[in-house]
Amino acid sequence: MLSGMLPAGVEGIRTVRAGGGITMAQNRRSAFAFDMPSAAIDLGRAEIVVPPRRMAEMLEIIAEDWCSE
């Protein structure tokens, strides 16, 4: 989980992607401060964009896919 604005947050998400990780960002509607998620989304670095309440569900789907390979 990353939390940070612009340079730090964007660099962190680039590092995750470069290492083969899957990235998620909080959607605009649910965010109190949308700067960091917005940067990740605008740069095309966030593969999944959902409200926090759906992130656990997304992690379950990802884990099921990885375990089935």
PQR file of N, CA, C, O and H, with PARSE charges and radii, in Angstrom:
ATOM      1  N   MET A   1       0.850  -1.164   0.000 -0.4000 1.5000
ATOM      2  CA  MET A   1       0.000   0.000   0.000 -0.0000 2.0000
ATOM      3  C   MET A   1       0.897   1.229   0.000  0.5500 1.7000
ATOM      4  O   MET A   1       1.837   1.343   0.788 -0.5500 1.4000
ATOM      5  N   LEU A   2       0.584   2.124  -0.890 -0.4000 1.5000
ATOM      6  CA  LEU A   2       1.336   3.369  -0.987 -0.0000 2.0000
ATOM      7  C   LEU A   2       0.434   4.541  -0.650  0.5500 1.7000
ATOM      8  O   LEU A   2      -0.751   4.553  -0.982 -0.5500 1.4000
ATOM      9  H   LEU A   2      -0.179   2.032  -1.529  0.4000 1.0000
ATOM     10  N   SER A   3       1.003   5.499  -0.001 -0.4000 1.5000
ATOM     11  CA  SER A   3       0.292   6.739   0.253 -0.0000 2.0000
ATOM     12  C   SER A   3       1.310   7.857   0.098  0.5500 1.7000
ATOM     13  O   SER A   3       2.302   7.916   0.825 -0.5500 1.4000
ATOM     14  H   SER A   3       1.965   5.489   0.269  0.4000 1.0000
ATOM     15  N   GLY A   4       1.062   8.709  -0.820 -0.4000 1.5000
ATOM     16  CA  GLY A   4       1.999   9.800  -1.037 -0.0000 2.0000
ATOM     17  C   GLY A   4       1.562  10.598  -2.240  0.5500 1.7000
ATOM     18  O   GLY A   4       0.849  10.101  -3.111 -0.5500 1.4000
ATOM     19  H   GLY A   4       0.257   8.661  -1.411  0.4000 1.0000
ATOM     20  N   MET A   5       1.991  11.819  -2.277 -0.4000 1.5000
ATOM     21  CA  MET A   5       1.581  12.679  -3.377 -0.0000 2.0000
ATOM     22  C   MET A   5       2.687  12.777  -4.407  0.5500 1.7000
ATOM     23  O   MET A   5       3.871  12.665  -4.090 -0.5500 1.4000
ATOM     24  H   MET A   5       2.571  12.222  -1.569  0.4000 1.0000
ATOM     25  N   LEU A   6       2.298  12.977  -5.581 -0.4000 1.5000
ATOM     26  CA  LEU A   6       3.088  13.101  -6.781 -0.0000 2.0000
ATOM     27  C   LEU A   6       4.431  12.387  -6.767  0.5500 1.7000
ATOM     28  O   LEU A   6       4.411  11.158  -6.841 -0.5500 1.4000
ATOM     29  H   LEU A   6       1.336  13.068  -5.838  0.4000 1.0000
ATOM     30  N   PRO A   7       5.600  13.024  -6.680 -0.5600 1.5000
ATOM     31  CA  PRO A   7       6.824  12.273  -6.971  0.2800 2.0000
ATOM     32  C   PRO A   7       6.966  10.962  -6.188  0.5500 1.7000
ATOM     33  O   PRO A   7       7.277   9.927  -6.777 -0.5500 1.4000
ATOM     34  N   ALA A   8       6.747  10.995  -4.888 -0.4000 1.5000
ATOM     35  CA  ALA A   8       6.934   9.786  -4.082 -0.0000 2.0000
ATOM     36  C   ALA A   8       5.925   8.704  -4.440  0.5500 1.7000
ATOM     37  O   ALA A   8       6.299   7.547  -4.631 -0.5500 1.4000
ATOM     38  H   ALA A   8       6.495  11.836  -4.410  0.4000 1.0000
ATOM     39  N   GLY A   9       4.670   9.065  -4.530 -0.4000 1.5000
ATOM     40  CA  GLY A   9       3.634   8.086  -4.840 -0.0000 2.0000
ATOM     41  C   GLY A   9       3.757   7.536  -6.245  0.5500 1.7000
ATOM     42  O   GLY A   9       3.602   6.334  -6.460 -0.5500 1.4000
ATOM     43  H   GLY A   9       4.366  10.005  -4.374  0.4000 1.0000
ATOM     44  N   VAL A  10       4.033   8.400  -7.198 -0.4000 1.5000
ATOM     45  CA  VAL A  10       4.160   7.967  -8.593 -0.0000 2.0000
ATOM     46  C   VAL A  10       5.375   7.064  -8.752  0.5500 1.7000
ATOM     47  O   VAL A  10       5.304   6.052  -9.449 -0.5500 1.4000
ATOM     48  H   VAL A  10       4.159   9.377  -7.024  0.4000 1.0000
ATOM     49  N   GLU A  11       6.483   7.414  -8.119 -0.4000 1.5000
ATOM     50  CA  GLU A  11       7.679   6.571  -8.209 -0.0000 2.0000
ATOM     51  C   GLU A  11       7.417   5.213  -7.571  0.5500 1.7000
ATOM     52  O   GLU A  11       7.860   4.185  -8.083 -0.5500 1.4000
ATOM     53  H   GLU A  11       6.541   8.236  -7.553  0.4000 1.0000
ATOM     54  N   GLY A  12       6.708   5.212  -6.468 -0.4000 1.5000
ATOM     55  CA  GLY A  12       6.373   3.944  -5.815 -0.0000 2.0000
ATOM     56  C   GLY A  12       5.536   3.042  -6.699  0.5500 1.7000
ATOM     57  O   GLY A  12       5.802   1.843  -6.787 -0.5500 1.4000
ATOM     58  H   GLY A  12       6.348   6.047  -6.053  0.4000 1.0000
ATOM     59  N   ILE A  13       4.542   3.590  -7.345 -0.4000 1.5000
ATOM     60  CA  ILE A  13       3.677   2.771  -8.190 -0.0000 2.0000
ATOM     61  C   ILE A  13       4.428   2.304  -9.445  0.5500 1.7000
ATOM     62  O   ILE A  13       4.172   1.209  -9.946 -0.5500 1.4000
ATOM     63  H   ILE A  13       4.326   4.564  -7.274  0.4000 1.0000
ATOM     64  N   ARG A  14       5.345   3.121  -9.950 -0.4000 1.5000
ATOM     65  CA  ARG A  14       6.191   2.678 -11.077 -0.0000 2.0000
ATOM     66  C   ARG A  14       7.048   1.490 -10.658  0.5500 1.7000
ATOM     67  O   ARG A  14       7.217   0.541 -11.423 -0.5500 1.4000
ATOM     68  H   ARG A  14       5.554   4.010  -9.543  0.4000 1.0000
ATOM     69  N   THR A  15       7.585   1.543  -9.451 -0.4000 1.5000
ATOM     70  CA  THR A  15       8.428   0.461  -8.946 -0.0000 2.0000
ATOM     71  C   THR A  15       7.630  -0.826  -8.794  0.5500 1.7000
ATOM     72  O   THR A  15       8.114  -1.903  -9.143 -0.5500 1.4000
ATOM     73  H   THR A  15       7.447   2.314  -8.829  0.4000 1.0000
ATOM     74  N   VAL A  16       6.422  -0.722  -8.281 -0.4000 1.5000
ATOM     75  CA  VAL A  16       5.565  -1.897  -8.143 -0.0000 2.0000
ATOM     76  C   VAL A  16       5.308  -2.522  -9.512  0.5500 1.7000
ATOM     77  O   VAL A  16       5.453  -3.734  -9.677 -0.5500 1.4000
ATOM     78  H   VAL A  16       6.029   0.152  -7.998  0.4000 1.0000
ATOM     79  N   ARG A  17       4.930  -1.713 -10.483 -0.4000 1.5000
ATOM     80  CA  ARG A  17       4.660  -2.212 -11.837 -0.0000 2.0000
ATOM     81  C   ARG A  17       5.904  -2.817 -12.464  0.5500 1.7000
ATOM     82  O   ARG A  17       5.829  -3.865 -13.106 -0.5500 1.4000
ATOM     83  H   ARG A  17       4.813  -0.729 -10.349  0.4000 1.0000
ATOM     84  N   ALA A  18       7.065  -2.159 -12.283 -0.4000 1.5000
ATOM     85  CA  ALA A  18       8.315  -2.666 -12.857 -0.0000 2.0000
ATOM     86  C   ALA A  18       8.674  -4.033 -12.280  0.5500 1.7000
ATOM     87  O   ALA A  18       9.305  -4.850 -12.951 -0.5500 1.4000
ATOM     88  H   ALA A  18       7.126  -1.307 -11.762  0.4000 1.0000
ATOM     89  N   GLY A  19       8.276  -4.274 -11.051 -0.4000 1.5000
ATOM     90  CA  GLY A  19       8.539  -5.557 -10.408 -0.0000 2.0000
ATOM     91  C   GLY A  19       7.494  -6.616 -10.703  0.5500 1.7000
ATOM     92  O   GLY A  19       7.542  -7.711 -10.145 -0.5500 1.4000
ATOM     93  H   GLY A  19       7.764  -3.610 -10.506  0.4000 1.0000
ATOM     94  N   GLY A  20       6.544  -6.296 -11.582 -0.4000 1.5000
ATOM     95  CA  GLY A  20       5.517  -7.264 -11.952 -0.0000 2.0000
ATOM     96  C   GLY A  20       4.283  -7.233 -11.072  0.5500 1.7000
ATOM     97  O   GLY A  20       3.417  -8.100 -11.189 -0.5500 1.4000
ATOM     98  H   GLY A  20       6.504  -5.406 -12.036  0.4000 1.0000
ATOM     99  N   GLY A  21       4.192  -6.252 -10.197 -0.4000 1.5000
ATOM    100  CA  GLY A  21       3.042  -6.151  -9.311 -0.0000 2.0000
ATOM    101  C   GLY A  21       1.816  -5.595 -10.009  0.5500 1.7000
ATOM    102  O   GLY A  21       1.919  -4.934 -11.043 -0.5500 1.4000
ATOM    103  H   GLY A  21       4.896  -5.548 -10.102  0.4000 1.0000
ATOM    104  N   ILE A  22       0.680  -5.864  -9.446 -0.4000 1.5000
ATOM    105  CA  ILE A  22      -0.594  -5.336  -9.940 -0.0000 2.0000
ATOM    106  C   ILE A  22      -0.952  -4.137  -9.071  0.5500 1.7000
ATOM    107  O   ILE A  22      -0.819  -4.183  -7.848 -0.5500 1.4000
ATOM    108  H   ILE A  22       0.596  -6.401  -8.607  0.4000 1.0000
ATOM    109  N   THR A  23      -1.403  -3.076  -9.707 -0.4000 1.5000
ATOM    110  CA  THR A  23      -1.668  -1.851  -8.962 -0.0000 2.0000
ATOM    111  C   THR A  23      -3.144  -1.502  -8.957  0.5500 1.7000
ATOM    112  O   THR A  23      -3.866  -1.717  -9.930 -0.5500 1.4000
ATOM    113  H   THR A  23      -1.511  -3.039 -10.701  0.4000 1.0000
ATOM    114  N   MET A  24      -3.566  -0.955  -7.825 -0.4000 1.5000
ATOM    115  CA  MET A  24      -4.937  -0.473  -7.664 -0.0000 2.0000
ATOM    116  C   MET A  24      -4.879   0.957  -7.157  0.5500 1.7000
ATOM    117  O   MET A  24      -3.929   1.363  -6.487 -0.5500 1.4000
ATOM    118  H   MET A  24      -2.980  -0.779  -7.034  0.4000 1.0000
ATOM    119  N   ALA A  25      -5.905   1.701  -7.487 -0.4000 1.5000
ATOM    120  CA  ALA A  25      -6.031   3.063  -6.965 -0.0000 2.0000
ATOM    121  C   ALA A  25      -7.472   3.287  -6.541  0.5500 1.7000
ATOM    122  O   ALA A  25      -8.406   2.710  -7.097 -0.5500 1.4000
ATOM    123  H   ALA A  25      -6.677   1.372  -8.031  0.4000 1.0000
ATOM    124  N   GLN A  26      -7.620   4.126  -5.559 -0.4000 1.5000
ATOM    125  CA  GLN A  26      -8.945   4.507  -5.086 -0.0000 2.0000
ATOM    126  C   GLN A  26      -9.610   5.404  -6.125  0.5500 1.7000
ATOM    127  O   GLN A  26      -8.970   6.284  -6.702 -0.5500 1.4000
ATOM    128  H   GLN A  26      -6.861   4.594  -5.107  0.4000 1.0000
ATOM    129  N   ASN A  27     -10.884   5.174  -6.352 -0.4000 1.5000
ATOM    130  CA  ASN A  27     -11.589   5.994  -7.347 -0.0000 2.0000
ATOM    131  C   ASN A  27     -11.905   7.386  -6.796  0.5500 1.7000
ATOM    132  O   ASN A  27     -11.888   7.615  -5.587 -0.5500 1.4000
ATOM    133  H   ASN A  27     -11.403   4.460  -5.883  0.4000 1.0000
ATOM    134  N   ARG A  28     -12.188   8.294  -7.704 -0.4000 1.5000
ATOM    135  CA  ARG A  28     -12.419   9.697  -7.350 -0.0000 2.0000
ATOM    136  C   ARG A  28     -13.589   9.867  -6.376  0.5500 1.7000
ATOM    137  O   ARG A  28     -13.480  10.615  -5.404 -0.5500 1.4000
ATOM    138  H   ARG A  28     -12.202   8.108  -8.686  0.4000 1.0000
ATOM    139  N   ARG A  29     -14.674   9.197  -6.621 -0.4000 1.5000
ATOM    140  CA  ARG A  29     -15.882   9.394  -5.819 -0.0000 2.0000
ATOM    141  C   ARG A  29     -15.658   9.089  -4.341  0.5500 1.7000
ATOM    142  O   ARG A  29     -16.250   9.741  -3.481 -0.5500 1.4000
ATOM    143  H   ARG A  29     -14.762   8.589  -7.410  0.4000 1.0000
ATOM    144  N   SER A  30     -14.816   8.111  -4.036 -0.4000 1.5000
ATOM    145  CA  SER A  30     -14.633   7.695  -2.648 -0.0000 2.0000
ATOM    146  C   SER A  30     -13.447   8.372  -1.950  0.5500 1.7000
ATOM    147  O   SER A  30     -13.275   8.207  -0.742 -0.5500 1.4000
ATOM    148  H   SER A  30     -14.335   7.581  -4.735  0.4000 1.0000
ATOM    149  N   ALA A  31     -12.642   9.119  -2.678 -0.4000 1.5000
ATOM    150  CA  ALA A  31     -11.416   9.691  -2.110 -0.0000 2.0000
ATOM    151  C   ALA A  31     -11.652  11.042  -1.443  0.5500 1.7000
ATOM    152  O   ALA A  31     -12.341  11.906  -1.985 -0.5500 1.4000
ATOM    153  H   ALA A  31     -12.782   9.253  -3.659  0.4000 1.0000
ATOM    154  N   PHE A  32     -11.074  11.208  -0.269 -0.4000 1.5000
ATOM    155  CA  PHE A  32     -11.105  12.498   0.409 -0.0000 2.0000
ATOM    156  C   PHE A  32     -10.084  13.430  -0.248  0.5500 1.7000
ATOM    157  O   PHE A  32     -10.374  14.592  -0.533 -0.5500 1.4000
ATOM    158  H   PHE A  32     -10.514  10.506   0.171  0.4000 1.0000
ATOM    159  N   ALA A  33      -8.891  12.897  -0.479 -0.4000 1.5000
ATOM    160  CA  ALA A  33      -7.831  13.634  -1.175 -0.0000 2.0000
ATOM    161  C   ALA A  33      -7.443  12.791  -2.388  0.5500 1.7000
ATOM    162  O   ALA A  33      -6.875  11.709  -2.238 -0.5500 1.4000
ATOM    163  H   ALA A  33      -8.655  11.953  -0.247  0.4000 1.0000
ATOM    164  N   PHE A  34      -7.741  13.272  -3.558 -0.4000 1.5000
ATOM    165  CA  PHE A  34      -7.601  12.467  -4.770 -0.0000 2.0000
ATOM    166  C   PHE A  34      -6.262  12.672  -5.495  0.5500 1.7000
ATOM    167  O   PHE A  34      -6.074  12.110  -6.574 -0.5500 1.4000
ATOM    168  H   PHE A  34      -8.202  14.151  -3.680  0.4000 1.0000
ATOM    169  N   ASP A  35      -5.331  13.452  -4.944 -0.4000 1.5000
ATOM    170  CA  ASP A  35      -4.088  13.763  -5.655 -0.0000 2.0000
ATOM    171  C   ASP A  35      -3.267  12.525  -6.022  0.5500 1.7000
ATOM    172  O   ASP A  35      -2.884  12.368  -7.182 -0.5500 1.4000
ATOM    173  H   ASP A  35      -5.484  13.909  -4.068  0.4000 1.0000
ATOM    174  N   MET A  36      -2.990  11.650  -5.061 -0.4000 1.5000
ATOM    175  CA  MET A  36      -2.146  10.494  -5.352 -0.0000 2.0000
ATOM    176  C   MET A  36      -2.860   9.503  -6.265  0.5500 1.7000
ATOM    177  O   MET A  36      -2.278   9.094  -7.270 -0.5500 1.4000
ATOM    178  H   MET A  36      -3.301  11.778  -4.120  0.4000 1.0000
ATOM    179  N   PRO A  37      -4.102   9.093  -5.960 -0.5600 1.5000
ATOM    180  CA  PRO A  37      -4.765   8.174  -6.884  0.2800 2.0000
ATOM    181  C   PRO A  37      -4.899   8.777  -8.280  0.5500 1.7000
ATOM    182  O   PRO A  37      -4.772   8.067  -9.278 -0.5500 1.4000
ATOM    183  N   SER A  38      -5.151  10.060  -8.354 -0.4000 1.5000
ATOM    184  CA  SER A  38      -5.300  10.718  -9.645 -0.0000 2.0000
ATOM    185  C   SER A  38      -4.016  10.622 -10.468  0.5500 1.7000
ATOM    186  O   SER A  38      -4.064  10.362 -11.671 -0.5500 1.4000
ATOM    187  H   SER A  38      -5.255  10.637  -7.544  0.4000 1.0000
ATOM    188  N   ALA A  39      -2.883  10.830  -9.828 -0.4000 1.5000
ATOM    189  CA  ALA A  39      -1.601  10.743 -10.539 -0.0000 2.0000
ATOM    190  C   ALA A  39      -1.393   9.334 -11.072  0.5500 1.7000
ATOM    191  O   ALA A  39      -0.966   9.160 -12.213 -0.5500 1.4000
ATOM    192  H   ALA A  39      -2.844  11.042  -8.851  0.4000 1.0000
ATOM    193  N   ALA A  40      -1.686   8.339 -10.267 -0.4000 1.5000
ATOM    194  CA  ALA A  40      -1.521   6.946 -10.703 -0.0000 2.0000
ATOM    195  C   ALA A  40      -2.441   6.626 -11.872  0.5500 1.7000
ATOM    196  O   ALA A  40      -2.032   5.962 -12.824 -0.5500 1.4000
ATOM    197  H   ALA A  40      -2.033   8.481  -9.340  0.4000 1.0000
ATOM    198  N   ILE A  41      -3.659   7.088 -11.803 -0.4000 1.5000
ATOM    199  CA  ILE A  41      -4.638   6.826 -12.868 -0.0000 2.0000
ATOM    200  C   ILE A  41      -4.254   7.589 -14.134  0.5500 1.7000
ATOM    201  O   ILE A  41      -4.248   7.017 -15.224 -0.5500 1.4000
ATOM    202  H   ILE A  41      -3.991   7.627 -11.029  0.4000 1.0000
ATOM    203  N   ASP A  42      -3.937   8.865 -13.997 -0.4000 1.5000
ATOM    204  CA  ASP A  42      -3.608   9.698 -15.159 -0.0000 2.0000
ATOM    205  C   ASP A  42      -2.383   9.198 -15.911  0.5500 1.7000
ATOM    206  O   ASP A  42      -2.304   9.335 -17.132 -0.5500 1.4000
ATOM    207  H   ASP A  42      -3.942   9.330 -13.112  0.4000 1.0000
ATOM    208  N   LEU A  43      -1.427   8.620 -15.190 -0.4000 1.5000
ATOM    209  CA  LEU A  43      -0.227   8.102 -15.831 -0.0000 2.0000
ATOM    210  C   LEU A  43      -0.430   6.693 -16.395  0.5500 1.7000
ATOM    211  O   LEU A  43       0.491   6.106 -16.963 -0.5500 1.4000
ATOM    212  H   LEU A  43      -1.491   8.510 -14.199  0.4000 1.0000
ATOM    213  N   GLY A  44      -1.629   6.163 -16.234 -0.4000 1.5000
ATOM    214  CA  GLY A  44      -1.897   4.823 -16.736 -0.0000 2.0000
ATOM    215  C   GLY A  44      -1.216   3.744 -15.925  0.5500 1.7000
ATOM    216  O   GLY A  44      -0.983   2.644 -16.426 -0.5500 1.4000
ATOM    217  H   GLY A  44      -2.377   6.639 -15.772  0.4000 1.0000
ATOM    218  N   ARG A  45      -0.896   4.042 -14.681 -0.4000 1.5000
ATOM    219  CA  ARG A  45      -0.183   3.089 -13.834 -0.0000 2.0000
ATOM    220  C   ARG A  45      -1.091   2.252 -12.954  0.5500 1.7000
ATOM    221  O   ARG A  45      -0.667   1.216 -12.441 -0.5500 1.4000
ATOM    222  H   ARG A  45      -1.085   4.936 -14.274  0.4000 1.0000
ATOM    223  N   ALA A  46      -2.311   2.672 -12.774 -0.4000 1.5000
ATOM    224  CA  ALA A  46      -3.241   1.905 -11.941 -0.0000 2.0000
ATOM    225  C   ALA A  46      -4.070   0.999 -12.840  0.5500 1.7000
ATOM    226  O   ALA A  46      -4.805   1.467 -13.709 -0.5500 1.4000
ATOM    227  H   ALA A  46      -2.656   3.513 -13.191  0.4000 1.0000
ATOM    228  N   GLU A  47      -3.942  -0.283 -12.622 -0.4000 1.5000
ATOM    229  CA  GLU A  47      -4.662  -1.249 -13.453 -0.0000 2.0000
ATOM    230  C   GLU A  47      -6.111  -1.436 -13.001  0.5500 1.7000
ATOM    231  O   GLU A  47      -6.992  -1.737 -13.806 -0.5500 1.4000
ATOM    232  H   GLU A  47      -3.344  -0.663 -11.916  0.4000 1.0000
ATOM    233  N   ILE A  48      -6.336  -1.254 -11.724 -0.4000 1.5000
ATOM    234  CA  ILE A  48      -7.674  -1.426 -11.151 -0.0000 2.0000
ATOM    235  C   ILE A  48      -8.011  -0.146 -10.401  0.5500 1.7000
ATOM    236  O   ILE A  48      -7.208   0.331  -9.599 -0.5500 1.4000
ATOM    237  H   ILE A  48      -5.620  -1.009 -11.070  0.4000 1.0000
ATOM    238  N   VAL A  49      -9.182   0.413 -10.651 -0.4000 1.5000
ATOM    239  CA  VAL A  49      -9.619   1.643  -9.986 -0.0000 2.0000
ATOM    240  C   VAL A  49     -10.997   1.379  -9.392  0.5500 1.7000
ATOM    241  O   VAL A  49     -11.984   1.250 -10.117 -0.5500 1.4000
ATOM    242  H   VAL A  49      -9.834   0.027 -11.303  0.4000 1.0000
ATOM    243  N   VAL A  50     -11.054   1.300  -8.070 -0.4000 1.5000
ATOM    244  CA  VAL A  50     -12.286   0.965  -7.357 -0.0000 2.0000
ATOM    245  C   VAL A  50     -12.327   1.704  -6.025  0.5500 1.7000
ATOM    246  O   VAL A  50     -11.302   2.224  -5.582 -0.5500 1.4000
ATOM    247  H   VAL A  50     -10.252   1.404  -7.481  0.4000 1.0000
ATOM    248  N   PRO A  51     -13.491   1.762  -5.377 -0.5600 1.5000
ATOM    249  CA  PRO A  51     -13.530   2.320  -4.026  0.2800 2.0000
ATOM    250  C   PRO A  51     -12.857   1.332  -3.052  0.5500 1.7000
ATOM    251  O   PRO A  51     -12.799   0.135  -3.332 -0.5500 1.4000
ATOM    252  N   PRO A  52     -12.356   1.825  -1.925 -0.5600 1.5000
ATOM    253  CA  PRO A  52     -11.665   0.943  -0.974  0.2800 2.0000
ATOM    254  C   PRO A  52     -12.478  -0.282  -0.561  0.5500 1.7000
ATOM    255  O   PRO A  52     -11.910  -1.354  -0.354 -0.5500 1.4000
ATOM    256  N   ARG A  53     -13.775  -0.144  -0.442 -0.4000 1.5000
ATOM    257  CA  ARG A  53     -14.601  -1.278  -0.007 -0.0000 2.0000
ATOM    258  C   ARG A  53     -14.553  -2.440  -0.987  0.5500 1.7000
ATOM    259  O   ARG A  53     -14.919  -3.556  -0.620 -0.5500 1.4000
ATOM    260  H   ARG A  53     -14.237   0.726  -0.610  0.4000 1.0000
ATOM    261  N   ARG A  54     -14.111  -2.215  -2.221 -0.4000 1.5000
ATOM    262  CA  ARG A  54     -14.028  -3.289  -3.220 -0.0000 2.0000
ATOM    263  C   ARG A  54     -12.612  -3.825  -3.414  0.5500 1.7000
ATOM    264  O   ARG A  54     -12.409  -4.791  -4.149 -0.5500 1.4000
ATOM    265  H   ARG A  54     -13.813  -1.308  -2.519  0.4000 1.0000
ATOM    266  N   MET A  55     -11.628  -3.202  -2.756 -0.4000 1.5000
ATOM    267  CA  MET A  55     -10.245  -3.630  -2.965 -0.0000 2.0000
ATOM    268  C   MET A  55      -9.982  -5.050  -2.461  0.5500 1.7000
ATOM    269  O   MET A  55      -9.241  -5.799  -3.097 -0.5500 1.4000
ATOM    270  H   MET A  55     -11.792  -2.417  -2.159  0.4000 1.0000
ATOM    271  N   ALA A  56     -10.573  -5.426  -1.340 -0.4000 1.5000
ATOM    272  CA  ALA A  56     -10.390  -6.795  -0.837 -0.0000 2.0000
ATOM    273  C   ALA A  56     -10.940  -7.810  -1.841  0.5500 1.7000
ATOM    274  O   ALA A  56     -10.324  -8.848  -2.079 -0.5500 1.4000
ATOM    275  H   ALA A  56     -11.175  -4.818  -0.823  0.4000 1.0000
ATOM    276  N   GLU A  57     -12.083  -7.510  -2.418 -0.4000 1.5000
ATOM    277  CA  GLU A  57     -12.674  -8.370  -3.441 -0.0000 2.0000
ATOM    278  C   GLU A  57     -11.724  -8.516  -4.638  0.5500 1.7000
ATOM    279  O   GLU A  57     -11.550  -9.615  -5.165 -0.5500 1.4000
ATOM    280  H   GLU A  57     -12.584  -6.666  -2.225  0.4000 1.0000
ATOM    281  N   MET A  58     -11.122  -7.423  -5.057 -0.4000 1.5000
ATOM    282  CA  MET A  58     -10.180  -7.469  -6.182 -0.0000 2.0000
ATOM    283  C   MET A  58      -8.959  -8.326  -5.830  0.5500 1.7000
ATOM    284  O   MET A  58      -8.467  -9.084  -6.666 -0.5500 1.4000
ATOM    285  H   MET A  58     -11.263  -6.530  -4.630  0.4000 1.0000
ATOM    286  N   LEU A  59      -8.475  -8.204  -4.598 -0.4000 1.5000
ATOM    287  CA  LEU A  59      -7.342  -9.021  -4.161 -0.0000 2.0000
ATOM    288  C   LEU A  59      -7.687 -10.506  -4.163  0.5500 1.7000
ATOM    289  O   LEU A  59      -6.848 -11.336  -4.512 -0.5500 1.4000
ATOM    290  H   LEU A  59      -8.874  -7.589  -3.918  0.4000 1.0000
ATOM    291  N   GLU A  60      -8.906 -10.844  -3.779 -0.4000 1.5000
ATOM    292  CA  GLU A  60      -9.342 -12.245  -3.817 -0.0000 2.0000
ATOM    293  C   GLU A  60      -9.343 -12.774  -5.252  0.5500 1.7000
ATOM    294  O   GLU A  60      -8.907 -13.898  -5.501 -0.5500 1.4000
ATOM    295  H   GLU A  60      -9.588 -10.169  -3.495  0.4000 1.0000
ATOM    296  N   ILE A  61      -9.824 -11.979  -6.178 -0.4000 1.5000
ATOM    297  CA  ILE A  61      -9.858 -12.386  -7.588 -0.0000 2.0000
ATOM    298  C   ILE A  61      -8.434 -12.570  -8.112  0.5500 1.7000
ATOM    299  O   ILE A  61      -8.149 -13.551  -8.800 -0.5500 1.4000
ATOM    300  H   ILE A  61     -10.179 -11.066  -5.975  0.4000 1.0000
ATOM    301  N   ILE A  62      -7.554 -11.650  -7.798 -0.4000 1.5000
ATOM    302  CA  ILE A  62      -6.162 -11.752  -8.235 -0.0000 2.0000
ATOM    303  C   ILE A  62      -5.520 -13.005  -7.645  0.5500 1.7000
ATOM    304  O   ILE A  62      -4.839 -13.742  -8.359 -0.5500 1.4000
ATOM    305  H   ILE A  62      -7.785 -10.854  -7.240  0.4000 1.0000
ATOM    306  N   ALA A  63      -5.728 -13.255  -6.349 -0.4000 1.5000
ATOM    307  CA  ALA A  63      -5.143 -14.434  -5.696 -0.0000 2.0000
ATOM    308  C   ALA A  63      -5.664 -15.721  -6.329  0.5500 1.7000
ATOM    309  O   ALA A  63      -4.897 -16.659  -6.543 -0.5500 1.4000
ATOM    310  H   ALA A  63      -6.281 -12.657  -5.770  0.4000 1.0000
ATOM    311  N   GLU A  64      -6.953 -15.773  -6.629 -0.4000 1.5000
ATOM    312  CA  GLU A  64      -7.517 -16.968  -7.269 -0.0000 2.0000
ATOM    313  C   GLU A  64      -6.890 -17.205  -8.631  0.5500 1.7000
ATOM    314  O   GLU A  64      -6.593 -18.345  -8.989 -0.5500 1.4000
ATOM    315  H   GLU A  64      -7.576 -15.011  -6.456  0.4000 1.0000
ATOM    316  N   ASP A  65      -6.687 -16.133  -9.398 -0.4000 1.5000
ATOM    317  CA  ASP A  65      -6.057 -16.264 -10.711 -0.0000 2.0000
ATOM    318  C   ASP A  65      -4.625 -16.773 -10.586  0.5500 1.7000
ATOM    319  O   ASP A  65      -4.210 -17.656 -11.336 -0.5500 1.4000
ATOM    320  H   ASP A  65      -6.929 -15.207  -9.107  0.4000 1.0000
ATOM    321  N   TRP A  66      -3.871 -16.220  -9.642 -0.4000 1.5000
ATOM    322  CA  TRP A  66      -2.473 -16.645  -9.469 -0.0000 2.0000
ATOM    323  C   TRP A  66      -2.389 -18.088  -9.013  0.5500 1.7000
ATOM    324  O   TRP A  66      -1.509 -18.828  -9.454 -0.5500 1.4000
ATOM    325  H   TRP A  66      -4.208 -15.502  -9.032  0.4000 1.0000
ATOM    326  N   CYS A  67      -3.302 -18.500  -8.126 -0.4000 1.5000
ATOM    327  CA  CYS A  67      -3.267 -19.869  -7.611 -0.0000 2.0000
ATOM    328  C   CYS A  67      -3.680 -20.885  -8.671  0.5500 1.7000
ATOM    329  O   CYS A  67      -3.295 -22.051  -8.585 -0.5500 1.4000
ATOM    330  H   CYS A  67      -4.016 -17.899  -7.768  0.4000 1.0000
ATOM    331  N   SER A  68      -4.437 -20.476  -9.643 -0.4000 1.5000
ATOM    332  CA  SER A  68      -4.907 -21.413 -10.671 -0.0000 2.0000
ATOM    333  C   SER A  68      -3.898 -21.601 -11.800  0.5500 1.7000
ATOM    334  O   SER A  68      -4.064 -22.490 -12.635 -0.5500 1.4000
ATOM    335  H   SER A  68      -4.750 -19.528  -9.713  0.4000 1.0000
ATOM    336  N   GLU A  69      -2.849 -20.770 -11.834 -0.4000 1.5000
ATOM    337  CA  GLU A  69      -1.849 -20.876 -12.913 -0.0000 2.0000
ATOM    338  C   GLU A  69      -0.839 -21.957 -12.624  0.5500 1.7000
ATOM    339  O   GLU A  69       0.070 -22.182 -13.423 -0.5500 1.4000
ATOM    340  H   GLU A  69      -2.714 -20.048 -11.156  0.4000 1.0000
TER
END
